[in-house]
Every structure is written in structure tokens, then in C-alpha cells.
Amino acid sequence: MQVHRDIEKLPAFRNAVVTIGTFDGVHMGHRHVIESLREEAKAINGETVIITFHPHPRKVVSSAILGIRLINTLDEKTELLEQLGIDHLVVVPFTEAFANQHAVDYIRDFLVNKFKPHTIIIGYDHRFGRDRQGDYRLLEKLAEKYKYVLKEIPKHLLDNISISSTNIREALLHNDIATADKLLGYEFFFEGEVVDGDKLGRKLGYPTANLKITDEEKLIPANGIYAVYVEIREKEPEDKGQNNGSKPRAKASSHSSMTTLRSRLKGMMSIGFRPTVDVKKRVIEVNIFDFDKDIYGQKVRVYVKKYLREEVKFNSLEDLVKQIDKDKIESLKVL
């Protein structure tokens, strides 16, 4: 998959079959749309093109930006779309100027001139342009003039996508990992950088990797103890030139293109305020089983497998360790 971030330097797409959306979660509902996109492209020997926006449009056009919590970061979404066999992902910088262009200008100058679409697949409720005046009917009205085929995503599928996104967020915020994973079609995951902690876990016999989430919009599951799989992302050496005549591989993202993943490691995770020792801020700690390497400063990916229990305040550190022993046993059963 080729990722394009400069809309002034887009290639000449071959019979572009285009759809537009945030695709947050890239969940099972989205995958029906993506399958339709691929089928249409295959029928006309075309290329699939997904247009998405960054930052999230609501951060630009809405005053309620503090409430945004996304299932995927942009890098995660890029990785998931690549796995689904999309040819091109175009990440459009979403600005006030872009949001305020006239709807007709959006169709002519943006969609038609830059993408030259053969087919546009879009929902009946898709809105665009100044004051959200553009809609499916306007696209339909101009289809003959600009020589593109317009196909509608059915209402029931759009409703399913919206409901699924809401239900995934609710499930993650209420410890229901099984429901979230079923709706996603894959295991929910997130990444963080390993930073210094107070090293209490090491003293208790359970050293932990303290994770800092660098994307503040990323949705993190509710507080509690979880069984998890962990992958450690290690820096790859930079390529020293391209002298073999081969074309460089298209980069999925600034993070994923520069890292490789170790095999999965088993572990357990605590999210919360550590009530036994009265921590004032929310922390994410992962104990990786049978692992003792120094990974400070490295990226860690956590796959959340199962919620085990809520946070509990214990009367002593000894009681806490006894419970952690039980948590490890339970985690190993799950993993």
C-alpha cells in the first residue's frame, strides 16, 4: 500500500475507486465497505483509494475536542488498512480552510482534479464543504458532468458501522474486551514508550514496564488488571542507499516503517492509580513474564486479551504480592 500525505503530489491513479472516511477502528463494519471497494476496483482493473483526514475533523470543526477518543492512532489505522490490501491511502491535512471550501469546489478541485475517480463509493449521509452543504445528492447531480460513477453505501451498513464504533468504545471503557474484539475483528492493541517508574514492582518480584502513551487521543481500556500479549518494537538500521536497482518499499507510517516486532511475549497489565500505594496519577504497567532485558526508551505494543479484575486496595504489600501471584496464574491460563 502506498501512503500519500501531500495532496499536491498525488500519482495518476489507474481507474481510481475512491471512498472517504475516518475509518476509526477499521472494524468489521468498515471491512464490508472495503470489500466492496476492492470488488469494484477488480471489475474495472482499477486501484482502491481511501481518503482519510488528520487530525480528526471534529478537532477542527467542533468545540468539543476534549471528548475525542480514537480506537486507532493514524499509524495503527494505516497498518490495518495495509493488511486489507488497499492500494492507496491518502491522508489529507484537515484544516479550517479545507473544511470551509464550497461544496462544488470540493468536488471539482479536490475529488475530480486530484483523484480523477472512475467510481466514488460514499454513504447517503456523507457531508462536506462549508457548513456541510455538500451531500450525496450534489455528488449525484455532478456525476455526469465530471464523468464518475457514484455508488451508495447502504443505510443499514452505515448504521452498523456507527453502532459498532460506539459499542467498541463502550466495551473498552467497561472492561468488555471480548465484545470489543468481536466487533473489531482483531485483538485490540495500543502502544507506549517504556519510561522510568518508581521500581516498586522490581522490589516485589514483579518488575514492570511503565508505559507512556504518546497519542493523547488514543482510547485506553478502563482501569483494572488484564492478561496481555506484548511485542517489543526495535529500531531497524536505516537503509544505506538503494544501489541494487530495486524500488524502495512504500512506507506505511513513520513509526511502523522504522521498527520491527519481536515475537509475542506473555504478561499481565495494570491500569489505574495503584490504590495500595496511593499513586496520584493514572499509570499503565506491564509485567512481562520470564523477561529481564532493559527496554527503557523502546516502544511496546500491548494486545489486551482479557480483563481479570478491578483495582483493589490491599492492607499490606504482602497481600498485594499474594494477589499478583494469583493474577499471573490466571493470566497464564488465558494466554
ZIUR-V66380 format. One record per backbone hydrogen bond with DSSP energy under -1.0 kcal/mol. CO is the residue of the C=O (numbers start at 1). NH is the residue of the N-H. If there is no record, write none. Layout:
{{CO	NH} {CO	NH}}
//
This chain:
{{2	89} {4	91} {6	9} {11	13} {14	47} {16	118} {16	119} {17	49} {18	121} {19	51} {23	26} {27	31} {30	34} {31	35} {32	36} {33	37} {34	38} {35	39} {36	40} {37	41} {38	42} {39	43} {41	46} {47	17} {48	88} {49	19} {50	90} {51	21} {52	92} {54	94} {56	59} {57	60} {57	61} {58	62} {64	67} {65	68} {70	219} {73	77} {74	78} {75	79} {76	80} {77	81} {78	82} {79	83} {81	86} {82	85} {87	2} {88	50} {89	4} {90	52} {92	54} {95	99} {96	100} {98	101} {101	130} {102	106} {103	107} {104	108} {105	109} {106	110} {106	111} {107	112} {108	113} {110	114} {111	115} {112	116} {118	149} {119	18} {120	151} {122	153} {123	126} {128	134} {129	132} {130	133} {134	128} {135	139} {136	140} {137	141} {138	142} {142	146} {143	148} {149	120} {151	122} {154	158} {155	159} {156	160} {157	161} {158	162} {159	163} {160	164} {161	165} {162	166} {163	167} {164	168} {165	169} {166	170} {167	171} {168	172} {169	173} {171	174} {171	176} {172	222} {175	177} {176	180} {177	181} {178	182} {179	183} {180	184} {181	185} {183	28} {188	304} {190	302} {192	300} {193	212} {194	297} {199	203} {200	204} {201	206} {202	205} {209	286} {210	195} {212	193} {215	218} {217	70} {224	271} {225	308} {225	309} {226	269} {227	305} {227	306} {228	267} {229	303} {230	265} {231	301} {232	262} {234	260} {239	241} {253	257} {255	258} {258	236} {260	234} {265	230} {266	289} {267	228} {268	287} {269	226} {270	285} {271	224} {272	283} {273	279} {274	277} {283	272} {284	211} {285	270} {286	209} {287	268} {295	298} {298	194} {299	233} {300	192} {301	231} {302	190} {303	229} {306	227} {309	225} {316	320} {317	321} {318	322} {319	323} {320	324} {321	325} {322	326} {323	327} {324	328} {325	329} {326	330} {327	331} {328	332} {329	333} {330	334} {331	335}}
//
